[in-house]
């Protein structure tokens, strides 16, 4: 999810998009930290929340600009653009920027940014600022490699249970629109196709819900209408995955 660039061990080049991309992720982390602190003090900072999303939009825009170039035929370009996970997160950030605040939605963006900032620090900052300490680069590489899978699984859990759970609760209390749930549901559907971590989390959750809602293990007090609605929603998310599994990450 980072733009490609050549590593320079001589000097730090700040006059390129790769550096702007790094600043965007660093700013996202800083703004999110400020927002979470203000949230804990019961005075959530609207500015910090919006600035975090703006930083995400800038960083993902740079990645998309570097990764996709228009061709003579528009179809392959737009198809590859729409299927890029960076487009999905860019679209989500834009949507969240103009809708009611969903605080937990910042956490997945921030966790991604942690890895991007550490990657840039290891490959671009430390060789310039601390060339005599290569062990620092090795330590960062070990840290990110060791905890990458755990972090991606946590992100998937936050997206599936945290954000969607918050939206459904908001819908039930008339604080979130049905469109917001549908929009985010489509985002999760795309993540299910493209991310093994998201797919694993959703499948694990489906197994547990099946035990409660689907015969023969369904709770006797569950109305048939609830079971039918659940199975319909489940099929909308999972059934198309058989044609998309080959493209999943």
HUWO-V784038 format. One record per residue. N is the residue number from 1. RES is the residue in one small letter. OMEGA is omega as a letter, one per 40 degrees, with the letter a starting at -180 (none if undefined). Layout:
# HUWO-V784038
N_RES_OMEGA ; N_RES_OMEGA
This chain:
# HUWO-V784038
1_x_i ; 2_x_i ; 3_x_a ; 4_x_i ; 5_x_a ; 6_x_i ; 7_x_i ; 8_x_i ; 9_x_a ; 10_x_a ; 11_x_a ; 12_x_a ; 13_x_a ; 14_x_a ; 15_x_i ; 16_x_a ; 17_x_i ; 18_x_i ; 19_x_i ; 20_x_i ; 21_x_i ; 22_x_i ; 23_x_i ; 24_x_i ; 25_x_i ; 26_x_i ; 27_x_i ; 28_x_i ; 29_x_a ; 30_x_a ; 31_x_i ; 32_x_i ; 33_x_i ; 34_x_a ; 35_x_a ; 36_x_i ; 37_x_i ; 38_x_i ; 39_x_i ; 40_x_i ; 41_x_i ; 42_x_i ; 43_x_a ; 44_x_a ; 45_x_i ; 46_x_a ; 47_x_a ; 48_x_i ; 49_x_a ; 50_x_a ; 51_x_i ; 52_x_a ; 53_x_i ; 54_x_i ; 55_x_i ; 56_x_a ; 57_x_i ; 58_x_a ; 59_x_a ; 60_x_i ; 61_x_i ; 62_x_i ; 63_x_a ; 64_x_i ; 65_x_a ; 66_x_a ; 67_x_a ; 68_x_i ; 69_x_i ; 70_x_i ; 71_x_i ; 72_x_i ; 73_x_a ; 74_x_a ; 75_x_a ; 76_x_a ; 77_x_a ; 78_x_i ; 79_x_i ; 80_x_i ; 81_x_a ; 82_x_a ; 83_x_i ; 84_x_a ; 85_x_i ; 86_x_i ; 87_x_a ; 88_x_i ; 89_x_i ; 90_x_i ; 91_x_i ; 92_x_i ; 93_x_i ; 94_x_a ; 95_x_a ; 96_x_a ; 97_x_a ; 98_x_i ; 99_x_i ; 100_x_a ; 101_x_i ; 102_x_a ; 103_x_a ; 104_x_a ; 105_x_i ; 106_x_a ; 107_x_i ; 108_x_i ; 109_x_a ; 110_x_i ; 111_x_i ; 112_x_a ; 113_x_i ; 114_x_a ; 115_x_i ; 116_x_i ; 117_x_i ; 118_x_i ; 119_x_a ; 120_x_i ; 121_x_a ; 122_x_a ; 123_x_a ; 124_x_a ; 125_x_a ; 126_x_i ; 127_x_i ; 128_x_a ; 129_x_a ; 130_x_a ; 131_x_a ; 132_x_a ; 133_x_a ; 134_x_a ; 135_x_i ; 136_x_i ; 137_x_i ; 138_x_i ; 139_x_i ; 140_x_i ; 141_x_i ; 142_x_a ; 143_x_a ; 144_x_i ; 145_x_a ; 146_x_a ; 147_x_a ; 148_x_a ; 149_x_i ; 150_x_a ; 151_x_i ; 152_x_i ; 153_x_i ; 154_x_i ; 155_x_i ; 156_x_i ; 157_x_i ; 158_x_a ; 159_x_a ; 160_x_a ; 161_x_a ; 162_x_a ; 163_x_a ; 164_x_i ; 165_x_i ; 166_x_a ; 167_x_i ; 168_x_i ; 169_x_i ; 170_x_i ; 171_x_a ; 172_x_i ; 173_x_i ; 174_x_i ; 175_x_i ; 176_x_a ; 177_x_i ; 178_x_i ; 179_x_i ; 180_x_i ; 181_x_i ; 182_x_i ; 183_x_a ; 184_x_i ; 185_x_i ; 186_x_i ; 187_x_i ; 188_x_i ; 189_x_i ; 190_x_i ; 191_x_i ; 192_x_i ; 193_x_a ; 194_x_a ; 195_x_i ; 196_x_i ; 197_x_i ; 198_x_i ; 199_x_i ; 200_x_a ; 201_x_a ; 202_x_a ; 203_x_i ; 204_x_i ; 205_x_a ; 206_x_i ; 207_x_a ; 208_x_i ; 209_x_i ; 210_x_a ; 211_x_a ; 212_x_a ; 213_x_a ; 214_x_i ; 215_x_e ; 216_x_a ; 217_x_a ; 218_x_i ; 219_x_a ; 220_x_a ; 221_x_i ; 222_x_i ; 223_x_i ; 224_x_a ; 225_x_i ; 226_x_i ; 227_x_a ; 228_x_i ; 229_x_i ; 230_x_a ; 231_x_i ; 232_x_i ; 233_x_i ; 234_x_a ; 235_x_i ; 236_x_a ; 237_x_a ; 238_x_a ; 239_x_a ; 240_x_a ; 241_x_a ; 242_x_i ; 243_x_a ; 244_x_a ; 245_x_a ; 246_x_a ; 247_x_a ; 248_x_a ; 249_x_none
